[in-house]
C-alpha cells in the first residue's frame, strides 16, 4: 500500500484498475460495519461504480494497492448485484461525514469532516481516525473557523447506527465531494443514500445543481424528491430544469399538483413547459426542447460559433444552428433551415449564416410518433433535429439523448446496462447464479 492511513474523502472518486491496468470504474464510497462497543468499525469494502453506472460491492480483500491517484484490484470474482446497504452497515462518505458527535470527555461537540482507515495485522482495515471540527455554541462573530483535529475513533461518542440514522446531519462535506462529479454520478450516489440523508443533501443543494441531479434520477425518485421539497422550492427547481425534463416530470404528477406547481412558476418559465405538456410524451413534440440555438439569416458565422461554444449548452444541441425569421424565441418566425456546426468551422467568420444554410433537411412534425423520430435520426445520422408546425414555425428541437431515453427500458437508470461487465481480470458473478462458498469478507458482511 502507498501508506498506512487513507482518508475517505481522498479515496472517493479515484479510478479503479484491474491487475493488468485495465479500467474498471471509480470509488464512490466505503462500507463499514458498525460495532456495539467503542472499537473502530471494520471497513468491509468499497462501493465501485462501473462504466455502466451500476454500483457494486468490492470486498477489501480484493484491493491490492491504494495509491494517491488510483486503486488496484486483484484477480478474482466480484458479485455484480447492485449494491444495497445492510442494516448493520454505514456509508462512510454518505452517512458518517458531516455527522454531529461529542468527544468522549463530554466537553466538546464536534462535526465529522473526514474518516481515515488504517490496516491491521490481520489484513483488515478499520476506521481508526476521525478528522473533526469543534461545534461552538457561542456566537462566533470575528472568530476563525475551528481548526481541524484528528482523533482516535474511541475519542468520539455518538456514532452508533441509531445515532447516524436518527440525528440531524449537515451535508457540506458530501457536497464538496460532489463538486468534481457529473450530475449523473451524483444522482447515482444520491439514490444509494438512506432516505433521510437524501433529503438533507437535496435541501443543501442550490436549485440549479439539484435540478441537474433530478433530471438524472429515475421517475419514482424524481417524484419522491420533488414531493419532499416545499412547493415554492419545488417550483424554483422546475424552473431550473430543462423545459422538456420539467414537462416529463410534471406529466407524472396528479393534475391538481401539476397545476399548483405551474402556477408557482414564473410565467416566462412555465409557458414553454405548458406547450410541451400539450403533446404526448412519445411524440416529437413531447420529446423536444423549446430552447435550441436560433439565429436570424443576417447573423454572422462568428456569432453562431460563439453560441455553440457556450459551456452550458448540451453537446447535442450544439451540433445545429436553426435559422429562422424573427422572432427567434419558439415558436419562431418562418423556419429557413439549419447550419451544421462542421460547416461553421469551414466558413470565414465574417460570412453570414444565410450563406451556409442547409435548406434540404426535412423537419419533423410535432405529432410524429417515436418510431418515426427514431427512423429519422437513423436515416440522417443526426444528433439534433428540428420540429416545425404546418405554418413553418420552429417549435423546438429533438436531441438523440432524449430519443434514447425513451427507447431504453423504463428502469434503465436503476439497473444500468447489464450487457457490460467488469474486465476479465475481475470476473463478474452473475446475480442470477446460485452463489458458492463466500469469501471471508462476504461471509462477514452477510
N, C-alpha and C positions, 0 to 999 in steps of 0.2 A: 504494500500500500504506500501511497505517497506520504502519508502522515498518520499519526495516531489519534487525531481528532478532526472530525468533519462536521461542519455546521450545516444544518438542513437548508437554510436559505441559499447557501452557496451551491448546494447539490441540486436543488430544483432547477430544471431547465437544461442540465448537462446532457449532451448526446450520449447514447449507449451504443457500444460496439460489441460485436462478437469476437472470438479469439483470433480470427484472421483479419480483423479490421473492418468487417462489413457493418454498415449502419443498421441498427435495429429500431431505435426510437429515441425518446427523451425521458428523463426522470421527471415525474410530476409531483411525487410526494414520498414520504417514508411512512411505513406502517409499524406501529409499536404496540406491544401487548402490555396493558396496564396491570399493576400488581396491587394487592391489598395492603402490603406493608410499604415502608418508605424507601425500599430498594429501587435503584434505577430500572425502568422498564426495558425489556429486551426489544431491539429493533428486529422485526420479523422479516422485513423485505422492502422492496421498492415497488411503487406504482409506476409502471413504464407505459408510456403512450406510444403505440406503434404508428407507422406511417399511415395506417388506415383509420386513425383516431381511436381505435379500440384501446382500452386501458386494461392491462393485465398485471397480475401479481408475480414478482420475481423474487424468490427466496434469497436471503443474504448469502447462503452457501454458494449460489451461482455467481456471486460477484468476486472477481479475482483481483481487480485493482480499481482504486478511486483516485484519479488524478485531478488537478485543478481545472482541466478542460474536458474531461471525458470519464466515463465509467465503462469498464470492460467486463464481459461475462465469460464464464467457462462454457465449454461444450456440454450439452445436456438437454433435458426436456423441460419445457415450460408450459403450464396449463393455460390454454387460450381462452378460458371462460372470462367474461367481462368481470373486472374487479368489483367486488362488493365488500363493504366494511362489515366485520363481525362484531357481536355485542361487546366483547372484551378488548376491542382494539380502538386505536385513536390514530387519526391522520396528523402527523406532526405539523406540517405546514397548514393544513386545512382547519385543524381544531386547537392545536396547542399554542401556536403563535398568536400573540395579542390577548391570550387568556390572562385574567386577573388572579393573583395569588397573594400569599403572605409569607414573609420569612418565618422560619420555624421559631424564632425567638419572640414572635408575636408583636414586634415593634414597627414593622415597615410593610406597607402594601407595595406590591410590585406588578409590573406588566411584563409578560414573557415576550422578548424581542426575537429570540432565536434559541435553538437547542442543538447541542453537539453530541454526536455519538462517538464512542470510543470502543476499540476491540478489547476483548478479554482473552485470557489464556485458553479458554475453551473454544475459540474462534467465533464466539457470539459477539454481537455489537450491542451496546447498551446506551441509553440516553443519560450519559454521566454528568453533563454540564448544561446549565441554562444561562443564557445571556438575558439579563433583566434590567429594567429601569424602575426607579422609585416612583411611586404614585403619591404625590404630596396632596394632603387635604387642605393645606393652607393656600392663600392667594399667592400666585406665582409671578405677580407683576414685577418686571425688572429682573427676574431670575432667569438664568440659563436653564436649558433643558437638562434634566437629571442625567448624570453620566451613566454609561453602561457598566454593569458589573457582571462578572461571570461567577456563578455559584454552583456548588455541587447539587445534584438533584435532591438529596435529602436535607438541603438547607431551605427548601421551599415547600410550603404546605398548600393544600387546596387544589391539587392536580389529579385527583381521582377521576374515574369515569363519570360519576354523578356530578362532580364539580364542573367538568368540562362541557357537559351537555346541558347543565342547568343554569349556569351563571351568565350574566351579560358579558359580551365579548366584543372587543373592537375588531377592526378589520384592516388597520393601517399597514401592518407588515405584509399581509396577504395581497393587498392592493399594490404594494411595492413590487412584489413578485410578478404581478400581472402586467407591469409597465412594459416588460420586454416580450410579452406574449401576444399572439394574434387573437382576435376575438373568438375564432372557432376553438382555439385551445383553452381560452378562459372558460368558454361555455362548457366544454368537457369537464374541466375542473369543478365548476360550479355544480354540475349535475351529480358529482361524486360526494359533495358535501352533505352533511346532515341538514335537514330542512331548516332548522333554526339558524345554523351558521350561514346557509344560503341566503336567508332573508337579511341577515346582518351585513353580508357583503353587498347585496343589492342596495340596501339603504345607504351604504357608504360610498357607492359609485356615483360619479356625476351622470347626468342624464344622457349625454352623448355616448359615453362608454357603455352604460347599461343598455342603451338602445342597440349598439353593435352586438353585444353579447346575446340579448334576447332574440335577435334575428337568426342566431346560430343554434338556438335551442329547439328541441322537439316541440311539437304543438302543445302537448299537455303541460310541459314545463313552462312554456310561454304564458299560457293562460293562468297557471298557478301563481307565477311570479307577478304578473300584472294585477291579479286579484289581491295580492298581499299589499300592494302599494296603495297609499291614499289616492282617491280619484284624481285630484289635481296633479299629483306627481305622475300618475299613470298617463294622463293626457299629455304632460310635458314629454314623457318618454316616447309616446306615439308620434309626437311632432318631430322628434329627433331621428326616428326610424325612416328608412326609405319608404316612400308612399306605398309602393306595391307590397312591401312586407307588412306595413301597418294595416293595409286593407285586408291582407290574408288573415292577420290575427283578429281583427275586428269582426270578420265574417264568421269566425268560430264562436263568437260570444252571443249571449241572449240578446234579442232585439232591444230590450229596454236598456241593458248595459251598453250596448253599442251606441245607441242614440245619446245616452248621457255623456259618454266619453267624447263623441264627436262635438257635442255642444260645448264641452270644456276646452276643446282645442281652438287655437286661433283660426279665424275664418280662412285666411290665406293658406294655412296648413291643412285644414280639413277639406277644403274644396277639391283638390286632386284626389284625395282618398275617397271621397264620396263618389267621384266619377268612376273610379276603379271598382267600387262596390256594386256598380250597376251592371257589371259584366260577370259572367260565370268564371270561376277560378280556373277552369280548364280550357279557356279560350285565349286568343292573342290579347284581347282587351283586359282580361283578368291577370295575364302574366306580365303585362308591360309596365314599365316605369314611365311616369309622365315628365321626367326630368332628364332627357338626353341633351347632348350639346347641339344647340340650334343656332345657326348664323344666317344672316341675310346674304344675298349674292354679292353685295359690294364689300363684304369683309375681306381682309387680306389673308394670304396663306400664313403670314406671321401671327396674326390674331388667332387663327384656327389652331396652330401649333401651341400657342400659349394656353389655350383652353384645355387641350388634351394632356398638357404637362401637369395639370392640377393633381397633386398627390392624393387628394380625397376622391377623385373621380375613379369609379370602378374600372378595371382594365378593359372589360368587355365593352363598356360604353365609350371608351377612348378610341375604339377602332373605327368609328364612323362619325363624321360631322354631317348633320342634317341641315340642308339648305332650304330655307322657306322664305316666302314673302312675309312682311310684318303682319301681325305681331309674332314675336318669336316664342312667347310662352304658349304651352299647349292648352287647348287646341290652337294651332298656329294659323297663319295665313296660308296661301296656296303652297303645297309641297312641291319643290322644284326637283330635288334629287339628293344624292349623298356624295360625300367625298371620302374616299378610303384613306386612312392615315398613311399608308405607304406611298400613296400618290402625293400627299402633302410633303413628304420628305424629298421628293424628286423635283418639286417646283420652286422657282425663285420666291423668296419671302414676300416681295412686294406685289406679286401677282394676286389677282382677285380669286376667291374660291369659285366664282362662276366659271372660270376657265378650266377647272378641274372636276366639275360635277359629273357624276355618273347618273344619267337620266334614264338608263335602260333597266335598272334594278326594279323588279316587281315588288310592290309593297304588300304587306299583309292587311287583311280587313279585321276589325276588332272582333267579329263573330267567328273567325277562323278557329276550328277545334284544334286541340293539342296535337292530334295525329298529323294534321295539315302543317302546323307550325314545325313539327319535327322533320317532316319531309322537306320543308322549305330550307331549314338550316343545313340538312344533309346535301341538298342539291346545289346550294350556292356557296357552301363552305364559309359561312359567316359566323362571327361571334356576337353580332348585334343586327337587328332588323327593324325597319320602320313599320309602324302601324298607322294606317291612313283611313279616314272615313270616306264615304262616297263623294263628298264635296271636295276631296283632295286637301283636307286639313290634317296635318300631322298630329296624332293623338298621343303618341309615345313611342317607346322602343322596347322590344323584347330582347333579352340577352340570353345567351346559351346556358348560363348557370341556372337561370330560372326554369328553363326547359328541362334541364337535367334534374332539378329539384322535384319536378312533378312526374318525371319518368321513373325515378327510383322508388323503392318501397316506402310506405309511409313511415316506417320505423328506422330508416337508414341512418339517421343521426344518432340513434340509440345503440345500434348494433354494429355499425361500421361495415366495411366491405369484407365479407368472410372469405372471399376468394384469395385474399392476400394474407400471408403469414409471416412468421419470423424467418430470417435467413437460415440456411441449412445448418449452420454451426450451432444454433439453438433450436432444437427440434420442437415444433408445437405439439401439444397434446390435444387431440380432438375432444371438444367438450361433450360430444355425444358418445364417446367411447368409454366403457367402464374403466375406472382408474385402477392401476395396480398398486403395489406397496408404496406408501407415501414416502417422500423424502423426509428427513428429520424435521426440517422447518415446517413442511406442510402438515406433518403429524401434530406438531406442537400448535400450529395455528388452528387446526381443527378442534 
